[in-house]
């Protein structure tokens, strides 16, 4: 891991780092439905359909996904994983629209 500005280094973020941060911003809309799913698991909503081991694994994975989406500074190293998670989230929650980022917003308002 190379040090970043503010972490004892002066290496600027790479294009991959910026893309990772942008993707995290776009996918922040999925945090709420993921958190609701996690809360349902914690409250035993899925006790009938899942073993306790499956519930434990699901809770761990959901917590990890939410954690990654909340830490856009993690960088390009995890970009491939984030893109796989994005595909999964879009399948699970097709009703969630991506959050616009500064780079993807139009520069001028339509007439």
URHUVEN-V62688 format. One record per residue. N is the residue number from 1. RES is the residue in one letter. SS is DSSP state (@ for helix, = for strand, . for the rest). PHI is phi in radians with two decimals (NA if undefined). PSI is psi in radians with two decimals (* if undefined). Layout:
n=[N N]
res=[RES RES]
ss=[SS SS]
phi=[PHI PHI]
psi=[PSI PSI]
//
This chain:
n=[1 2 3 4 5 6 7 8 9 10 11 12 13 14 15 16 17 18 19 20 21 22 23 24 25 26 27 28 29 30 31 32 33 34 35 36 37 38 39 40 41 42 43 44 45 46 47 48 49 50 51 52 53 54 55 56 57 58 59 60 61 62 63 64 65 66 67 68 69 70 71 72 73 74 75 76 77 78 79 80 81 82 83 84 85 86 87 88 89 90 91 92 93 94 95 96 97 98 99 100 101 102 103 104 105 106 107 108 109 110 111]
res=[X X X X X X X X X X X X X X X X X X X X X X X X X X X X X X X X X X X X X X X X X X X X X X X X X X X X X X X X X X X X X X X X X X X X X X X X X X X X X X X X X X X X X X X X X X X X X X X X X X X X X X X X X X X X X X X]
ss=[. . . = = . . . = . = . . . @ @ @ @ @ @ @ @ @ @ @ @ @ @ @ @ @ @ @ @ @ @ @ @ @ @ @ @ . . . . . . . . . @ @ @ @ @ @ @ @ @ @ @ @ @ @ @ @ @ @ . . @ @ @ . @ @ @ @ @ @ @ @ @ @ @ @ @ @ @ @ @ . . . . . . . . . . . . . . . . . . .]
phi=[NA -1.60 -1.22 -1.78 -1.01 1.49 -2.01 1.56 -2.34 -2.25 -1.41 -1.21 -1.09 -1.40 -1.04 -1.10 -1.10 -1.16 -1.12 -1.05 -1.09 -1.13 -1.08 -1.03 -1.11 -1.07 -1.58 -1.07 -1.11 -1.46 -1.07 -1.08 -1.10 -1.16 -1.13 -1.15 -1.11 -1.07 -1.12 -1.07 -1.12 -1.11 -1.51 1.51 -1.06 -1.89 -0.99 -1.23 -1.56 -2.24 -1.24 -1.11 -1.13 -1.07 -1.09 -1.09 -1.12 -1.07 -1.10 -1.07 -1.13 -1.10 -1.10 -1.14 -1.09 -1.05 -1.05 -1.13 -1.11 -1.56 -2.23 -1.15 -1.39 -1.07 1.64 -1.05 -0.95 -1.85 -1.07 -1.04 -1.12 -1.09 -1.16 -1.17 -1.10 -1.02 -1.06 -1.12 -1.10 -1.18 -1.28 -1.21 -2.24 -1.14 -1.39 -1.54 -1.52 -1.11 -1.35 -1.18 -1.93 -1.05 -1.29 -1.79 -1.45 -1.14 -1.38 -2.30 -1.27 -1.19 -1.20]
psi=[2.25 2.47 2.51 2.97 2.38 -0.15 0.46 0.13 2.99 0.47 2.11 2.74 2.49 3.01 -0.68 -0.68 -0.75 -0.70 -0.71 -0.83 -0.70 -0.76 -0.74 -0.74 -0.77 -0.63 0.03 -0.44 -0.32 -0.21 -0.77 -0.91 -0.58 -0.74 -0.65 -0.71 -0.76 -0.76 -0.67 -0.70 -0.76 -0.60 -0.01 0.28 -0.52 0.37 -0.66 -0.66 -0.34 2.51 2.90 -0.60 -0.80 -0.71 -0.74 -0.77 -0.77 -0.77 -0.72 -0.82 -0.74 -0.74 -0.70 -0.77 -0.82 -0.74 -0.74 -0.77 -0.45 -0.02 1.27 -0.20 -0.03 -0.63 -3.12 -0.41 -0.56 0.22 -0.77 -0.76 -0.74 -0.66 -0.63 -0.72 -0.70 -0.80 -0.74 -0.78 -0.68 -0.52 -0.76 -0.67 1.19 -0.33 -0.18 2.12 2.53 2.55 2.33 2.56 2.95 -0.60 -0.43 0.01 2.52 2.58 -0.42 2.53 2.48 2.65 *]
//
